[in-house]
């Protein structure tokens, strides 16, 4: 597949874009949309009668719907829920919703062979890089312009800015379903019991690590697992963006040759290295399955802090100690005068759903996404996954009894307009390569200089590859 090497402009900074989520009462869950332009006629399935209210994409009365959903922290039952609603509306269309833990490996052969599914949740550590498949995806504007099942235009039901992460060069190639809040998670009950407070600076984090060691030699500040070592990269980037401002993010997004050497990034890496050398990271993470490492934090409570997206509560619901009171805090900064407030927050719409243009039943893929964006389906997700979707008005003030969900509301409120995100890692599919140096760094086997060199080499490799379409971020 040839890819033109022309830069595309893309909005990547959400300062203010998610501010609406802060201003609205926390009855807001966010949902995803999908659908695109004129490609329903490309479907091999016979076109059905178009009805703006009941069947805007012309799903045929008979046929099949094939969806492949990343099975991560949110599982796939929320799509099964929407699939059941779809079946009620189209009883003679067979629905197959399949889980995957390796989207790239399973889907790339199907794209090459011209037999992709009708709907894909292109998520997880092994997701496909968008730069390689943009020309094979539907423009999903037709879904956002359609009415939801309740009769309201979908674009009017979404939080501001949530379409930005999936928009490339003006094309809505993916609609992200979940509003993810990235935070540093802790047990509020454990902290109250010991009189601790979440650290706001790396100096405070190191002091907390020392207090943990004073309490028990087997108590650590952080834990990590091999498949999720880059959760600490996310934490480092967020901390560095707050410390050094938007220039840090832009250099990374645009694959600049010295991006990882930015003083703000280096200061965060140095602080992390101090924690590693002090023995504040639980040993053996590079040989531990990430869910087991997370259980060391949430169930065994041998680590105090864990950086993750807001999927963490649902992912660990069966391995979290009773009375844990999972709560999120904004990641620390280095100095007392960062460019952005310490309360600044990495938050973005995630779980990108795409509709391949060569799917057998493109119209059905769009219709399933339209169903997911209904109030019923979005509320079901928020209640069962304890995370908001991109659809407004579906999370009550008590967060369905979840301290983690309530804390997400508090974090968004405290951040105000200082909400940001980045996309270069997922866009160019670099996470798998970055896991290697991060595991070594957290293990104490390489230092800041070696980590920086390794990450820059991974970034430079993409930047110098003329076959990879570059997305210019301004």
Helices and strands as residue ranges (DSSP letters): E 8-10, H 19-23, G 39-42, E 63-70, H 77-89, E 93-100, H 103-112, E 119-121, G 130-132, G 134-136, H 141-145, G 154-157, G 164-166, E 167-168, E 171-172, E 175-181, E 183-187, H 188-194, H 202-215, E 220-222, G 226-228, H 231-244, H 246-253, G 259-261, H 263-277, G 285-287, H 290-298, E 303-308, H 312-315, G 317-319, E 326-329, E 345-354, H 362-372, H 375-385, G 399-401, H 403-415, E 419-420, H 424-427, H 431-442, H 448-463, E 471-473
